[in-house]
Structure formats: C-alpha cells, structure tokens
Amino acid sequence: MGRADLKRRVHFSFSRASSLRLLAAAFLLGALSQPMATFADSDPGALDLSSADLSSTDPAIATTDASLTSATDVLPLPAPTASLTPTASSTPTVSTVPSVVADHQYGMNVFIWNHPETTGRDLGTVKQAGFGWQKTLFAWREIEGPAKGVYNWTEADRVAKATSAAGLKLLVRIDFEPDWARADHAHNGRPDNLQDYADFVQAVANRYKPGSPYGQVDAIEIWNEPNLQREWGEPISPQSAANYVQMVKLADRAIKSVSPSTLVVTAGLSPTGWSDDTARPDDQFLGWMFDAGLSGNYDVLGLHGNSQVSDPTAAPGSIAGLSDGSFYFRRIEQLRQIQVAKGDANKPIWLLEFGWTADGVHPAYAWFAVSETQKAQNLLAAFQYARANWPWLGTMFVWTLPDPSWTPDREEFWWAIANPDGSPRPALSAILAAAQAKQLPA
C-alpha cells in the first residue's frame, strides 16, 4: 500500500468507530444537532472564554454555526424522539483511589509523520497549550515493512528527535501489520504470530529508551480498537479478546526487558454501542480482557471518549432516547467501574482520543454535530469535569490537530481543533487562552 493511501485510510480511527452506532441510532438523526450552550456557562467554575477569540479563520467552516448543526438539511427524517433535557439518572459510583501514574497531564493527537514542514509548528502548538504529551501513529509496516528484522527508522527517528527537542513526551500507537506478518494481508489485523509484534515493539522500546540519541518514546499503545473486526482482523468474541490480552502480555514483557520505564498502554476501545461479530461494546470487551488475565500486564488502561451527547457532564442514560452509555463522555465512569471490580483500582486510565465533531457535511456524523464554538466549550467543560471527579484519570489526549492534507470533504477534518494550515479554530483558541491564563485544571 502506498504511503499516501495509508494516511488516508488509517489516520482516523476515532470517528470511524462512531459510525458503527448509526444503524442503531439513525432514527435519532438531528436529535442532538442543536448546541447545548448553557451547561458550561451555568457552572460557576467554568473557564472564562470572554477574552478568547473563538472565531474561525477557515472559510470552509466560518459561514454559520447553524449550518453545521442542522441534520435535517442533510437527511430529512421523522421528528426525533430524544430530548436534550437530561432526566433523573443514577450516577455510577467510581473509585477515588488515585495512581502514582495518574499525573493529570494533557496531550494532543498530531499528524507529523511524513510532514517535516509542519512538525515544528504542530509540536509548538502542543507546547504553547501547556500540554506535555503528543501521540503519533508508528505504523508497523512503515518501519519493518520488507521483512522481519529489516528496519527503516528514518521517519521514526525524526519524529522522536523532534518531540524530545520540543520538551514533550511521546506516546506511539503501534498497529498496521506488514504483509509478511499476516498471510491474508489484511488492511489492519493482528499478526499470525503474536511474537512478531512483541519483537517489533521491543525493538522500538530499545531504540527510543531514555538516553537514546534517536529521541525518546515514553509510552507505547498496544494496537488500536481491538473490539472492531476491521482493526483486529478476526470476528470479535471472548476468544479474540483473549488473543489481544496475549498480545499485551507478550508486548509488556518484551518492552520492560529493554526499557523498564516505558509505559505499556492498552489499546483505546471503540465505544460502539453495537454487538455482533464485527464489533462488540467497549464495556463487554473490557470485561473479557480482564477475564483473560489482563491484570498485571499493563501500566495504563487506554480508552476512547468520543461522544454524541454534547454535554460532557450528562450522566449516561440521562437523555431520553439515548440509553446506551456509549453515547456519553461519562461512559468512562462505567468502564472504570469494571476496572475497579476486577481488582485494578490502582491502575490509571488515559483518554487516548476524545472530542466532538462539527461535521455538517456527512450524514453519518451531522446528526450529532456541534458548532465550532460549542466544541470549544465542550472540551473545556470535559477538562473541568474529569479533573474534578476522576482522580484516577491520567493524561487526556485531545482529538486532534489535523493532518495538513485534510480537506472539508473528509469527515475527520471536522473533528480537528485547528485548520490544516495551522490556524486555530475556536477550540484551540480557547485552550490556548486557558493555558495563558493558567486556567487549565490540574
């Protein structure tokens, strides 16, 4: 596969996972399309955005916020049944036992691989925001593509060195197997021999361990969304979860053998709200992972926090017609409950991807799109809620700074907090203003 095609197809797992919910929720099209503009303003502890320039500099998105939140203009359907007014709902009780690794930092997903021309700009933006981490995909096939043991470290070295030079920590996601590692050459799927993956992540950890002249990798995410068949390459079941846990076990041992301080992070799970062989709900799959022996074989539990409900403080199930917890930012509390129940309360959770879309172009996303200004308010409210209520939550990675090649015809373009030319959208402006005012919650 060509490198350009790889970027088009693999750099955006976040919103693609959301589309799995749409068959179950199509009747709700438009239900959440209007911004919920009051929840942040009514919070006495909300960050002050009065001094932030929340205007967009991209003509593709600067027309009207209303056009981005009108699902009926895209695909007219019967009037929705969901109400935007939360109803009474029990709030999950979550452990308040913090972990020494839950350092309450922030990070951004970035797309600097094969983009040396924008690397300094984007890493500078992460630094200016007061964030300490960036997350980048190291596609396995891009580094060990020709054959086992044949490496091309050129681009990985450049990314790692640039990140270290910027004073940032680096989380790398590693998946997308080379053709030699899987007989059917799936677009993305576990290798036929899990040890091949363990050997590769060991090579990464060894090359980029502390003190390396090539830069430093501080944490490695073991694969991505293994509860989706298109990401894992086999029907999703308790057995596939066990296979994933075996991958984690092998990777953990391999990484720690050469770099004990490199953190092993489990793959972010897709909050699908869907259950068949192609995809299983994140809560069900997480339970299967613990049942298969996950405990003791990881440092950080990785989760994804994309949500269709605009208000990040809304309790799961509190909006009529949206009973499934996967629609909510606070789904993370339900997943934490599983972790605690399985005896791992001392392990932190990281949000590896979370955000909101302003996509009024693609019907699959327009039904839950918010305005760019609302996106800004949602992100800041999510920071506040998480830091006030989740002491066990470590680094929160915002989705996303964009790939400079993205255009408005791509759905991932609309999740970004900046424009492809680097100019800020309201969300980035709000984050930068909060950082300058020292208002990001610790």
C-alpha positions in Angstrom: 0.0 0.0 0.0 1.3 3.5 -0.9 2.1 5.8 2.0 -0.4 8.5 0.9 -3.2 5.9 0.8 -2.1 4.6 4.2 -2.6 8.1 5.6 -6.0 8.5 4.0 -7.2 5.2 5.4 -5.6 4.7 8.8 -5.0 8.0 10.5 -8.6 8.3 11.7 -10.0 5.5 13.8 -11.7 7.9 16.1 -14.8 9.0 14.2 -14.9 5.8 12.0 -15.7 3.9 15.2 -18.6 6.2 15.9 -20.3 5.2 12.6 -20.9 1.7 13.9 -23.6 3.2 16.2 -25.5 4.8 13.4 -27.6 1.8 12.4 -28.9 1.7 16.0 -29.4 5.4 16.2 -30.5 6.6 12.8 -34.0 7.4 14.0 -32.4 10.0 16.3 -30.9 11.9 13.4 -30.9 15.6 14.4 -31.8 14.9 18.0 -28.5 16.3 19.3 -27.8 18.7 16.4 -28.6 21.9 18.4 -25.8 23.2 20.6 -26.2 22.8 24.3 -24.8 26.2 25.1 -25.8 26.6 28.7 -24.1 23.9 30.7 -20.7 25.4 30.7 -22.0 28.9 31.4 -24.0 27.8 34.3 -21.0 26.2 36.0 -19.5 28.7 38.4 -16.2 27.0 38.0 -16.2 27.2 34.2 -13.3 28.7 32.4 -13.7 32.3 31.3 -13.8 32.4 27.5 -14.6 36.1 27.3 -11.1 37.0 26.3 -10.6 34.2 23.8 -11.0 34.8 20.1 -13.4 31.9 19.1 -13.8 32.9 15.5 -12.7 30.5 12.8 -10.2 31.5 10.2 -11.1 28.8 7.8 -13.7 29.9 5.2 -14.8 26.3 4.9 -16.2 26.4 8.4 -16.6 30.1 9.1 -20.0 30.6 7.4 -22.6 29.9 10.0 -22.6 27.6 13.1 -26.2 26.8 12.4 -25.4 25.2 9.1 -23.1 22.8 10.9 -25.8 21.7 13.3 -28.7 21.2 11.0 -29.1 17.5 10.4 -32.4 17.9 8.6 -30.7 19.8 5.8 -28.6 16.7 5.2 -31.0 13.8 5.5 -34.7 14.6 6.5 -36.2 12.0 8.8 -39.2 11.9 11.1 -39.0 14.2 14.2 -36.6 12.7 16.7 -37.8 11.2 19.9 -34.8 12.1 22.1 -35.0 15.1 24.4 -32.0 17.3 25.1 -33.1 17.8 28.7 -31.4 15.3 31.0 -33.7 13.1 33.1 -33.0 11.7 36.5 -30.4 9.0 36.4 -28.2 7.3 38.9 -24.6 8.3 38.7 -22.1 5.5 38.8 -20.0 5.3 41.9 -16.4 5.2 40.9 -13.2 4.6 42.9 -11.4 7.7 44.1 -8.1 5.8 44.6 -5.5 7.7 42.5 -2.5 6.1 41.0 1.0 7.5 41.0 1.0 7.4 37.2 -2.3 9.5 37.1 -0.4 12.8 36.8 -3.3 14.8 35.3 -1.4 15.9 32.2 -2.7 16.7 28.7 -1.8 15.7 25.2 -2.8 16.1 21.6 -3.0 13.6 18.7 -0.8 15.0 16.0 0.0 14.1 12.4 3.6 14.9 11.8 4.6 11.6 10.3 6.0 12.4 6.8 5.3 16.1 7.4 8.6 17.7 8.3 7.3 21.0 7.0 4.6 21.2 9.8 6.3 19.3 12.6 7.8 22.3 14.4 4.5 24.2 14.0 2.4 21.5 15.5 4.7 20.5 18.3 5.0 24.2 19.1 1.2 24.4 19.3 1.1 21.5 21.8 3.8 23.2 23.9 2.1 26.6 23.7 -1.1 24.9 25.0 0.8 23.8 28.1 0.3 20.2 27.2 3.1 17.7 27.9 2.4 14.8 25.5 1.8 14.2 21.8 0.5 11.0 20.3 1.6 9.7 16.9 0.9 6.6 14.9 4.0 4.5 14.2 2.6 2.1 11.6 4.5 -1.2 11.9 4.5 -1.7 8.2 6.2 1.7 7.7 9.2 0.7 9.8 9.6 -3.1 9.4 7.9 -3.5 6.0 10.1 -5.5 3.7 10.8 -8.5 6.1 11.2 -9.4 9.7 14.2 -7.7 11.2 14.6 -5.3 8.2 14.0 -1.8 9.7 13.7 1.7 8.3 14.0 4.0 11.3 14.4 7.3 9.3 11.0 8.8 9.9 10.5 7.4 13.3 13.9 8.9 14.4 12.9 12.3 13.0 9.5 12.3 14.9 11.1 11.1 18.2 14.0 13.5 18.0 11.7 16.5 17.2 9.4 15.5 20.1 12.2 15.3 22.6 13.7 18.6 21.3 10.3 20.2 21.9 10.4 19.1 25.5 7.3 16.8 25.0 6.7 13.2 25.9 5.8 10.8 23.2 3.0 8.2 23.1 3.2 6.0 20.0 0.4 3.8 18.8 1.7 0.7 17.0 -0.5 -1.4 14.7 -1.0 -2.0 10.9 1.0 -5.1 10.3 3.4 -5.6 7.4 2.3 -8.0 4.7 4.9 -10.6 5.8 3.3 -10.8 9.3 -0.2 -12.0 8.2 -1.0 -14.4 5.4 -4.2 -12.7 4.2 -2.6 -9.2 4.2 -5.5 -7.6 6.0 -5.5 -3.8 5.9 -5.2 -4.0 9.7 -5.2 -7.2 11.7 -3.2 -9.0 14.4 -0.2 -10.9 13.1 -0.4 -14.6 12.6 2.4 -15.0 15.2 1.9 -12.6 18.1 5.5 -12.9 19.0 6.4 -11.0 15.8 4.5 -7.9 17.2 6.3 -8.3 20.6 9.6 -8.4 18.9 8.9 -5.2 17.0 7.7 -3.2 20.0 10.7 -4.4 21.8 12.9 -3.0 19.0 11.0 0.3 19.3 11.4 0.5 23.1 15.0 -0.4 22.9 15.8 2.2 20.2 13.9 5.0 21.9 14.6 4.3 25.6 15.7 7.1 28.0 19.1 8.5 27.0 18.8 7.4 23.3 20.5 9.6 20.7 17.4 9.0 18.5 14.9 10.6 20.8 12.6 9.0 23.4 9.4 7.1 23.3 7.8 7.3 26.7 4.7 5.1 26.2 3.5 2.5 23.7 -0.1 1.9 22.9 -0.6 -1.8 22.1 -2.7 -1.8 18.9 -5.9 0.2 18.5 -9.6 -0.7 19.0 -9.3 -4.5 19.1 -13.1 -4.7 19.7 -13.6 -3.9 16.0 -13.1 -6.6 13.4 -11.8 -4.2 10.8 -9.0 -3.2 13.3 -8.3 -6.7 14.7 -8.8 -8.8 11.6 -11.0 -11.6 13.1 -14.6 -11.9 14.4 -14.8 -10.2 17.8 -15.5 -12.6 20.7 -14.2 -13.6 24.1 -11.5 -15.6 22.2 -10.4 -12.6 20.2 -10.2 -10.6 23.5 -8.1 -13.4 24.9 -5.9 -13.2 21.8 -5.5 -9.4 22.4 -4.6 -9.9 26.0 -1.9 -12.4 24.9 -0.5 -9.7 22.7 -0.4 -7.3 25.6 1.3 -9.8 27.8 4.0 -10.6 25.2 4.5 -6.9 24.4 4.7 -5.9 28.1 7.4 -8.4 28.8 9.3 -7.5 25.7 9.2 -3.8 26.3 10.1 -4.0 30.0 13.0 -6.3 29.3 14.8 -3.4 27.4 13.3 -0.3 28.9 11.5 -0.7 32.3 10.4 2.9 32.4 8.5 2.8 29.1 4.8 2.7 29.8 2.6 0.0 28.3 -0.8 1.3 27.4 -3.7 -0.9 26.4 -5.4 0.0 23.1 -8.2 2.5 23.1 -11.5 0.7 22.8 -14.2 1.9 20.4 -17.4 2.9 22.3 -19.5 1.2 19.6 -22.9 0.6 21.2 -23.1 -2.3 18.8 -22.7 -6.0 19.3 -22.1 -8.7 16.6 -19.0 -10.4 15.2 -17.9 -7.1 13.6 -17.9 -5.1 16.8 -18.5 -5.5 20.5 -19.3 -2.9 23.1 -16.3 -1.5 24.9 -17.7 -2.4 28.3 -18.3 -6.0 27.3 -14.9 -6.3 25.6 -13.1 -4.8 28.6 -14.7 -7.4 30.8 -13.5 -10.1 28.5 -10.0 -8.6 28.6 -9.8 -8.8 32.4 -11.3 -12.3 32.4 -8.5 -13.3 30.1 -5.8 -12.2 32.5 -5.1 -8.5 31.7 -4.3 -7.6 35.2 -0.6 -7.3 36.0 0.4 -6.9 32.3 -0.1 -3.2 31.6 0.7 0.2 33.1 -2.2 2.3 31.8 -5.7 1.4 30.7 -6.4 3.2 27.4 -9.9 4.3 26.4 -11.6 6.4 23.8 -14.0 9.1 24.9 -15.8 10.3 21.7 -19.4 11.1 22.4 -22.6 12.0 20.5 -24.1 13.8 23.5 -22.8 17.4 23.6 -22.8 18.0 27.3 -19.8 16.2 28.8 -21.3 16.3 32.3 -24.5 14.4 31.3 -24.9 11.1 33.2 -25.1 8.0 31.0 -28.7 7.3 30.0 -29.9 10.7 31.3 -31.2 11.9 27.9 -34.4 10.3 26.7 -33.9 8.0 23.7 -30.2 7.6 24.3 -30.0 4.9 26.9 -26.7 3.4 25.8 -23.8 4.7 27.8 -21.5 4.8 24.8 -23.2 8.0 23.6 -21.8 9.9 26.6 -18.4 11.3 27.7 -19.1 9.9 31.1 -19.0 6.4 29.7 -15.5 6.4 31.1 -17.0 6.1 34.6 -18.8 2.9 33.6 -15.5 1.4 32.3 -13.7 2.5 35.4 -16.2 0.5 37.4 -15.2 -2.6 35.5 -11.5 -2.0 36.1 -12.2 -1.5 39.9 -14.4 -4.6 40.1 -11.6 -6.6 38.5 -9.1 -5.5 41.2 -7.2 -2.9 39.3 -8.2 0.3 41.1 -4.5 1.3 41.4 -4.1 1.5 37.7 -4.8 4.8 35.9 -6.9 5.4 32.8 -5.8 7.6 29.9 -8.2 9.1 27.4 -6.3 8.4 24.2 -8.8 10.2 21.9 -11.7 12.4 22.8 -13.6 15.3 21.2 -16.6 16.4 19.2 -17.3 16.9 15.5 -18.7 20.0 13.8 -19.4 17.9 10.6 -22.5 19.2 8.8 -21.4 17.7 5.5 -21.5 13.9 6.1 -24.9 12.5 7.1 -23.3 9.8 9.3 -21.9 12.5 11.6 -24.1 15.5 11.0 -26.8 14.2 13.3 -24.6 14.8 16.4 -22.5 17.7 15.1 -22.0 20.8 17.3 -20.8 24.2 16.3 -17.1 25.0 16.4 -17.8 27.3 19.4 -19.7 24.6 21.2 -16.8 22.2 20.5 -14.6 24.7 22.4 -17.0 24.8 25.3 -17.3 21.1 25.4 -13.6 20.4 25.6 -13.0 22.9 28.4 -16.0 21.5 30.3 -14.7 18.0 29.8 -11.3 19.0 31.3 -13.1 20.5 34.3 -15.4 17.6 34.9 -12.7 15.0 34.5 -10.2 16.7 36.8 -12.9 17.5 39.5 -14.3 13.9 39.5 -11.8 11.4 38.2 -8.5 11.4 40.2 -7.6 8.1 38.5 -7.6 9.6 35.1 -4.1 10.5 33.8 -3.3 12.1 30.5 -6.2 13.3 28.3 -5.3 13.4 24.6 -7.4 15.8 22.6 -8.6 14.7 19.2 -7.0 16.4 17.2 -4.5 18.6 15.4 -5.1 17.8 11.7 -3.0 16.3 9.0 -2.1 19.2 6.7 -3.6 17.4 3.8 -7.1 17.1 5.1 -9.9 18.9 3.3 -13.6 19.5 4.1 -14.8 16.5 2.1 -13.1 14.3 4.7 -15.1 13.7 7.9 -12.0 13.7 10.0 -11.4 17.4 9.0 -14.4 18.4 11.2 -13.1 16.9 14.4 -9.9 19.0 14.4 -9.3 21.9 16.8 -7.2 23.7 14.2 -7.2 24.1 10.4 -4.8 22.2 8.2 -2.8 25.4 7.7 -2.2 25.6 11.4 -4.6 28.5 12.1 -6.7 27.9 15.2 -10.4 27.1 15.3 -12.3 28.2 18.4 -11.4 25.1 20.4 -7.7 25.7 20.0 -8.1 29.4 20.7 -10.0 28.5 23.9 -7.3 26.0 25.0 -4.5 28.5 24.3 -6.3 31.3 26.2 -6.9 29.0 29.2 -3.3 27.9 29.2 -2.1 31.5 29.1 -4.4 32.4 32.0 -3.2 29.3 33.8 -6.8 28.1 34.0 -6.4 24.5 32.7 -7.5 22.4 35.7 -4.7 20.5 37.3 
